[in-house]
Amino acid sequence: MRILHLEDDLKDAELIREILLLEGMACDIVRVDTQTAFVDALEGGDFQLIFCDYSLPAFDGISALKIAMEKSPDTPFIFISGKMGEDRAIETLKHGATDYILKDNLTRLVPAVNRALRELSEKMERRQADEQLKESEKKLRRLSSELLAAQEKERRRIAGELHDTVASSLSAIRFSIEKILGQKDQNEQTRGELRDLISKVQLANEETRRIMADLRPAVDDLGIVPAINWFCREYEKTYSHMHVEKQIDIAEDDLSDSLKTAIFRISQEALNNIAKHSGASLVNLRLQKGKSRIELTVRDNGQGFNLDTSRRGLGLSTMRERTELSGGSFDLESAIGEGTFVRASWPLA
C-alpha cells in the first residue's frame, strides 16, 4: 500500500509509520513537506491513501486537499494534525476529506485507514459495476440499432417480393378476366360474375399495395415531406372521422436518410396509436428545424391517460427506442381528458 504523507515533522511521520507496521499494514510511505513536492508526487505516483498535516510552514491542509481532489479525486484523504477545533474539522469534511485524526489520539488511525480503504474498495466496485452496466447498455443499443436496420431491410425485401409476385399476379389475373369479359360469347350472368371478380381482384391489389407502402415507406423514393403528406392523406381516408393538421418546415437536405426513416416510422406509430387508443378527432403534426435541434411533435385532442398508472404499450417503447437510437431524445405528456403530446428531437449535425 502506497501512502503519500504531507508532513513537515519527521518524528510524527515515523511514529505514524510505526503504528501502521505494528498493526501488520505493509506500506510504502512517501513523505513530502512542500507544495511542489506534494504536486510532483501526486502526478507521478499511484497512491492508495493521502495523509496530511493541517498546518505547514509554507502550505496548508485545505489547499493540499483541493489539489488532491483535482488530481486524484478517488484517493482517500485523511488529516492527521495537532489540535483542530470542531469548526475546522467540519470544514475539512465539507471540502472532501475522508476523515481527520488528532495526533494526540492516534488510536483512531488504523480504524480510520481500514474504513477509508473499505469505502474506496466499495466505490471502485460500484464504479466497475456502473461501467459494466454502461457497456451492456451500449451493446444493447447497438444490437437494437442493428435489429431495426435489419427489420427495415427485411420490410423492403418483403415489399419487393409482394410487388414482383402478388401484385404482378393480381394485375395479370385482372387483365385475363378483362380479356375474357371482352369476348362476345359471354351471357349477362357470366359478365356480372366476371365484373364482380374484377372488383375483388382490384380490392386485393389495392390492399397489397397498401401493405407494400407500409413496409417500404415513400420516404425511400420521394423524401420525408412528401412521405408524411402521403401518409396523412391515407390516414384520413382510413379514419374518416379524424383530421390531421400538418406543419412541416424543413428541407430534405437537413436530414440524413436514416433519420428520415426514423422520423417517418415515429410519425406512423404515433398516428396509429392515436387511432387505436385515443378517441381523438384532431391530430396536430409538426416537423421543424430550430436553431439547434430538429423537432417532431404529435398532439391529439383525445381522452389521454395517466402516465403514472397506465400500462405503456409496445408502440410507445418503439417510438422512444427509435428516437434514442437515432441520437435524439423522446418526451411524452398526457393526462386524463387532455389528450397526448409526443415530442422527439435531434441535435443538428
N, C-alpha and C positions, 0 to 999 in steps of 0.2 A: 504494500500500500504506500503510495507516494503522497506526501503531505507537504504543502507549501506553508511555511511559517513566517509571518511578518512580525519580527520581534527584535528589539534593539538590545535586550538584556540577555546575554549569553547564558547566565546561570538559570534564568527562568526557562529558557529554551531547553537546556539539558535536563532540568527537572521534569518537564513535560515528556521528553523523550523517554526518560527512565520509567515514568509511570506507565506509559504505553507498553514498554518492553516487559515490565513486571507482570502486566496483565496478559502477556502472550501475544501482543499485537506486533507482528513483524512489520516494520515500516522504514521507509527511506524519507527522512525529513530534510527538506531544503530550506535553510534559514536565510532570510534576507532582511535588511533593515532600512532600505531606501525605496523611494517610489520607482526609480529607474530599474533597480534590480528586481523589484516586485513585478513590474510590467514585463521585463525581459523573461522572467521565469514563467509567467503565465503564457506568454506567446510561444515559448519553446518547450514547455513540459506538459505532460498529461498527469494531472493531479486528481486524486480521489477526495481530498479534503484540503481546506484552507483554514489555518489558524491565524488569528490576527490580534495583536495588542491594540487597544483603543487609542492610546496616546503615544506618539513617537516624536522625537525631537524635530524632525522636519516633514512630518507626514501625519495624517490622522486616519483612524479606522474607517470612518464613513466614506472618505474619498477612496480608500482602498476597496471598500465594499462596492462602490459604484463602478470602479474599474473592473472588478471581478464579475459583477453582474453583466457587464458589457462583453467581456472577453471569454468568460467561462461560466455562463449562467446556470448550468446544471450542477456545478461543483458546490457541495455544502460548505457554508462559510460560518465558522464558529469564532466568536470573540472570546479571547482569554485575556482578561485585563485586571488591573488593580481595582480600586474602589470605583463603582459605577452606580450612579443614582438610578432610581426606578424610571424616571423620565428618559434618561439617556438609554437605558436598556430597552425600553419600549421603542425608542426611536430607531435603534439598530434593527429590531424585528420588522418595523414598518418599511425599512429600506431593503429588506430581503434577507437579512441574516437568518441562519438556521437556528442558532442558539447563542447564548452568552454565558460565560463561566467566570467567576471571580477567582483570582489567583490564591486567595486565602481559603478557598473551598474547592480544591481540585479533585475531591472525591466524586464530583459530578462529571469529571472529564470523560472517563471511559463509558458510562451510560449514555452521555451525550453523543459521543462518537458512534457508538453502536446504533443509536436511534437514527442519527444522520445517515449512516451507511445503509440502514434498513430502508429508510424513506427514499434514498437515492435508487436503491435496487428496485423498489416498487415503482418508482417513477419511470425508470428505464424499461421495466416490464410493460407498464401501461403504454409507453411510447411505442415500444416494439409491437404491441398488440394493435395500437392505432394504425401504425404503418402497414401492418399485415392486412388490417381491415380495409384501409385505403387502397392497397394493392389489389385486394379481392374485388372491391367495388370498381376499380379501374378495369380489371379483366372482365367483370360482368358487363360494364358499359360497352367495352369493345365487342364482346360476344353479342350483346343486344343490337349494337350497330350493324354487325355482320349479319345477324339474323334478319333485321329489317331490310338490309340491302338484298339478301338472298330472297326474301319474300317479294320485294318489288321485281326482282329478276324473274322469279317464278310466275308472278302475275302477268308479266309481259309475255312470257313463253306461252302460258295458257291462253292469253288473249290472241296471240298469233295462231295458235292451234285452232281456236274457235273460228277465227277469220278464214283460215285456209281449208278447214274441213266442214264444220257445222254450217257456218254462214254461207259458204260457197255451195254446199249441198242443198241447203234450203232454197237458194236462188235458182239452182238448176232444177229443182223439183217444181218450183213455181213456173219456170219457163216451159217445162214439159207439160204441165197442166194447161197453161195458157195455149200451148200449141194444139193440144187435144181439143180444147174448147173451141178453137178456131175451125175445126173440121165440121163439115156440113151435116154429117150423118148422126149428130147427137140430138136426142129428144130434149124437150124442155126440162124434164125432171133431172136428167143427167147433167144438163147445163147448170141447173141450180145447185146440184150437189158439188159440181166442179168449182163453181164460184165460191161456195161456202168453204171448200177445201183450200182455195187460193187465199181466202181471208185468214184461215187458221195458220197457213204456212207463213203469211205475211206477219201475223202477230208473233209467231215463233221466231221469225227472223229479226223483228224489232227487239224482242226480249233478249235475243242472243247478242245483238249489237249493244244493248244497254249494259249487259253484263261485261262485254268487252271493254266498254268505255269506263266502267268502274274499275276493272282490272288494270287497264292501261290508260290513265287519265290523259286528257287532251293537252296537259301541260307539256308532255313529251314532244308534241308536234307544233302546238300553237303558242305556248308560253303561258305564264301564270295568270295574266289578266284575262285573256280570252277563255282560259280553262275555268276560272272561277265564274265568269259570266255565264258560260255554258252550263256549268253545274247548277247554278242558281236558277236558270231557266228550267232545266229538267226537274229540279227540286219542286218548283212551284207548280209544274204540270202534275207531278205525282201527288203533292199535298196542296190541293187547290184552295184549301181554307187558310193557307199561310202565305204571307207576303215577306219577301226578303229585300231590305233596303241595303244597297251596297255603296261603299265609299272607298274607292281604290285610287291611291295617289302614290304610285311607284312605277319605276321603269324596269323593263326586263333586265337591263344591264346591272341593276342594283343587287341582283340575287344570283347566287350560284345555282347550277342545275339541281344539286342535291337539296338545297334549301327550298327551291321552288316545289319539289316533290313533297318535302316535309310540310310546307305551308298548305299545299292543296289537300293533303291527307288529314291534317288537323282541322281544316275548314270542313271537309267532308264528314269527319267524325263528329264535330261539334253540331253541325246541322242535323245529322242523323239522330244524334242523342236528343236534340230538341223535338224532333218529330215523334220519337218513341215515348218520351217521358214528360215533356213539359206542359203539354196542352196549350202552347202558345199560338198566337195568331200573327205575331210580328217578330221578325228577326232583323237585327242590325249588324251587318258585317263590315268591318273597316280594316283595310290593309294600307299602311302608310309608312313612309320613310321620314324619320325625325332627324334631329341634329346628330344624335349619337346612336340611335337604335332603329331597327325595323320592327314594327309592331302590328300584330294581328289581334283584333278583338271581335268577339261574337257575343251579342247581348240579345236576350229574348224577354218577352213580357209574360212568360208562363208562370206556373204555380210555384216554382222554386223548391228548395229543400233545405233542411237543416244540415249544415256542414259537419256539426259535431256528432250527430246521431245517425245520419243516413248512411247506408252502405254504399261505398264507392264502386261503380261498375268498371268493367274492363275498358270501356271507351275512354273514361277519364284518365285511367292509368296509361293507356296507349298514347293519348294526346300529350301527357306530361313527359312520357318517355321519349317520344319523337322530338319534342321541343328540346329537352336537355341533351339528347344525343347529337342534335344538330348545333349545339353550342348556345342554346337560348335558356330563358327562364320562363316558368309557367305559373300563372296565378288563377285561382278560381274563387269567385264570390257568389253567394246565393243565400237566400232567406225565404222562409215560407211566405208565399204571396207576393214576392218581389222579383221573381224571375231569376235568371242565372247570367253571370258575366264571366266569360273566359278571355284571358289575355295571355298571349305568347309573344315574346320579344327576343330579338337577337341583336348583339352589338354590331355596328357597322364594321366591315372589314377594313 
